Amino acid sequence: MVDRGPRPKWTDGHVTLMGDAAHPAYPVGSNGASQAIVDARLVGLLFQKHDMTPQALEAFENIVRPQMTKVVSANRSGGGPDGVMQLVEDRCGGRFESINDMIPHTKLATHDKKYKALVDFGIKELNKRSPLLILCRLCSYYSG
Ligand SMILES: Cc1cc2nc3c(=O)[nH]c(=O)nc-3n(C[C@H](O)[C@H](O)[C@H](O)COP(=O)(O)OP(=O)(O)OC[C@H]3O[C@@H](n4cnc5c(N)ncnc54)[C@H](O)[C@@H]3O)c2cc1C
């Protein structure tokens, strides 16, 4: 478990960083294993589009790095999902009967919405996007 600031560059020619290597942050805001999977799917898609070239890796970095910079920064400053846990700890030392007595549901919902809006991760926005990669297309790509 390592928490580092966002990196200014991931790609150098035929080499790029992805998953934890690209964003080594506590996996507290959908930025752990799920982000490594999103990275892999996107790199696969961009290999289909640009072949296995530095251009594909640059395209990957240009899409994901700005998003991850926002996610990692939010999590480091209490703007991520763990921020509400800290709020409860601050208000009652973690002891409560009902979470609604500590934080109104509307406040939780607003916090959640704000975090997701950072990178358009709301349910509606995600459902509007086309699939990143159709797996059978990737399989046929590699098997020729
Ligand atoms: C205690 C703990 C709890 C976690 N809980 C969650 C959770 O609940 N939810 C969540 O989403 N995420 C969680 N994570 C984070 C999640 O495990 C990582 O974000 C995810 O595994 C990153 O995937 P990755 O493929 O980028 O890296 P890794 O899974 O670390 O894979 C890197 C691989 O590269 C190999 N490797 C390293 N060096 C070399 C080399 N020189 N040559 C060849 N291979 C090499 C390693 O052996 C490893 O298999 C947790 C992490 C930890 C440590």
The ligand as an SDF file (V2000), in Angstrom:
LIG
                    3D

 53 58  0  0  0  0  0  0  0  0999 V2000
   -3.7360   -5.0300    1.1760 C   0  0  0  0  0  0  0  0  0  0  0  0
   -4.3320   -4.5380   -0.1200 C   0  0  0  0  0  0  0  0  0  0  0  0
   -5.7250   -4.4660   -0.2270 C   0  0  0  0  0  0  0  0  0  0  0  0
   -6.3100   -4.0260   -1.4180 C   0  0  0  0  0  0  0  0  0  0  0  0
   -7.6830   -3.9830   -1.5070 N   0  0  0  0  0  0  0  0  0  0  0  0
   -8.2630   -3.6200   -2.6690 C   0  0  0  0  0  0  0  0  0  0  0  0
   -9.6790   -3.6200   -2.8010 C   0  0  0  0  0  0  0  0  0  0  0  0
  -10.4250   -3.9860   -1.8910 O   0  0  0  0  0  0  0  0  0  0  0  0
  -10.2090   -3.2260   -3.9920 N   0  0  0  0  0  0  0  0  0  0  0  0
   -9.4090   -2.8470   -5.0360 C   0  0  0  0  0  0  0  0  0  0  0  0
   -9.9470   -2.5090   -6.1010 O   0  0  0  0  0  0  0  0  0  0  0  0
   -8.0790   -2.8370   -4.9350 N   0  0  0  0  0  0  0  0  0  0  0  0
   -7.4740   -3.2210   -3.7910 C   0  0  0  0  0  0  0  0  0  0  0  0
   -6.1030   -3.2100   -3.6720 N   0  0  0  0  0  0  0  0  0  0  0  0
   -5.3110   -2.6930   -4.7970 C   0  0  0  0  0  0  0  0  0  0  0  0
   -5.1540   -3.7120   -5.9270 C   0  0  0  0  0  0  0  0  0  0  0  0
   -4.6400   -4.9310   -5.4310 O   0  0  0  0  0  0  0  0  0  0  0  0
   -4.2050   -3.1000   -6.9650 C   0  0  0  0  0  0  0  0  0  0  0  0
   -4.6760   -1.8080   -7.3300 O   0  0  0  0  0  0  0  0  0  0  0  0
   -4.1360   -3.9740   -8.2170 C   0  0  0  0  0  0  0  0  0  0  0  0
   -3.6800   -5.2750   -7.8950 O   0  0  0  0  0  0  0  0  0  0  0  0
   -3.1700   -3.3400   -9.2250 C   0  0  0  0  0  0  0  0  0  0  0  0
   -3.0170   -4.1910  -10.3140 O   0  0  0  0  0  0  0  0  0  0  0  0
   -1.7390   -4.0980  -11.2020 P   0  0  0  0  0  0  0  0  0  0  0  0
   -1.9150   -5.1350  -12.2710 O   0  0  0  0  0  0  0  0  0  0  0  0
   -1.4940   -2.6820  -11.6100 O   0  0  0  0  0  0  0  0  0  0  0  0
   -0.4960   -4.4570  -10.2610 O   0  0  0  0  0  0  0  0  0  0  0  0
   -0.1740   -5.8050   -9.4900 P   0  0  0  0  0  0  0  0  0  0  0  0
   -1.4250   -6.5640   -9.1490 O   0  0  0  0  0  0  0  0  0  0  0  0
    0.7580   -5.4310   -8.3840 O   0  0  0  0  0  0  0  0  0  0  0  0
    0.5840   -6.6670  -10.5850 O   0  0  0  0  0  0  0  0  0  0  0  0
    1.9400   -6.4090  -10.9330 C   0  0  0  0  0  0  0  0  0  0  0  0
    2.5790   -7.7470  -11.2620 C   0  0  0  0  0  0  0  0  0  0  0  0
    3.8710   -7.5250  -11.8220 O   0  0  0  0  0  0  0  0  0  0  0  0
    4.7570   -8.4860  -11.2870 C   0  0  0  0  0  0  0  0  0  0  0  0
    6.1130   -7.9650  -11.4230 N   0  0  0  0  0  0  0  0  0  0  0  0
    6.7220   -6.9910  -10.7060 C   0  0  0  0  0  0  0  0  0  0  0  0
    7.9820   -6.7880  -11.1460 N   0  0  0  0  0  0  0  0  0  0  0  0
    8.1470   -7.6280  -12.1800 C   0  0  0  0  0  0  0  0  0  0  0  0
    9.2410   -7.8880  -13.0610 C   0  0  0  0  0  0  0  0  0  0  0  0
   10.4010   -7.2410  -12.9680 N   0  0  0  0  0  0  0  0  0  0  0  0
    9.0700   -8.8310  -14.0140 N   0  0  0  0  0  0  0  0  0  0  0  0
    7.9010   -9.4970  -14.1480 C   0  0  0  0  0  0  0  0  0  0  0  0
    6.8240   -9.2880  -13.3340 N   0  0  0  0  0  0  0  0  0  0  0  0
    6.9690   -8.3770  -12.3740 C   0  0  0  0  0  0  0  0  0  0  0  0
    4.3080   -8.6630   -9.8460 C   0  0  0  0  0  0  0  0  0  0  0  0
    4.7540   -9.8900   -9.3170 O   0  0  0  0  0  0  0  0  0  0  0  0
    2.7810   -8.6300  -10.0070 C   0  0  0  0  0  0  0  0  0  0  0  0
    2.2410   -9.9130  -10.2810 O   0  0  0  0  0  0  0  0  0  0  0  0
   -5.4810   -3.6380   -2.4970 C   0  0  0  0  0  0  0  0  0  0  0  0
   -4.0940   -3.7060   -2.3780 C   0  0  0  0  0  0  0  0  0  0  0  0
   -3.5220   -4.1480   -1.2050 C   0  0  0  0  0  0  0  0  0  0  0  0
   -2.0100   -4.2660   -1.1160 C   0  0  0  0  0  0  0  0  0  0  0  0
  1  2  1  0
  2  3  1  0
  2 52  2  0
  3  4  2  0
  4  5  1  0
  4 50  1  0
  5  6  2  0
  6  7  1  0
  6 13  1  0
  7  8  2  0
  7  9  1  0
  9 10  1  0
 10 11  2  0
 10 12  1  0
 12 13  2  0
 13 14  1  0
 14 15  1  0
 14 50  1  0
 15 16  1  0
 16 17  1  0
 16 18  1  0
 18 19  1  0
 18 20  1  0
 20 21  1  0
 20 22  1  0
 22 23  1  0
 23 24  1  0
 24 25  2  0
 24 26  1  0
 24 27  1  0
 27 28  1  0
 28 29  2  0
 28 30  1  0
 28 31  1  0
 31 32  1  0
 32 33  1  0
 33 34  1  0
 33 48  1  0
 34 35  1  0
 35 36  1  0
 35 46  1  0
 36 37  1  0
 36 45  1  0
 37 38  2  0
 38 39  1  0
 39 40  1  0
 39 45  2  0
 40 41  1  0
 40 42  2  0
 42 43  1  0
 43 44  2  0
 44 45  1  0
 46 47  1  0
 46 48  1  0
 48 49  1  0
 50 51  2  0
 51 52  1  0
 52 53  1  0
M  END
$$$$
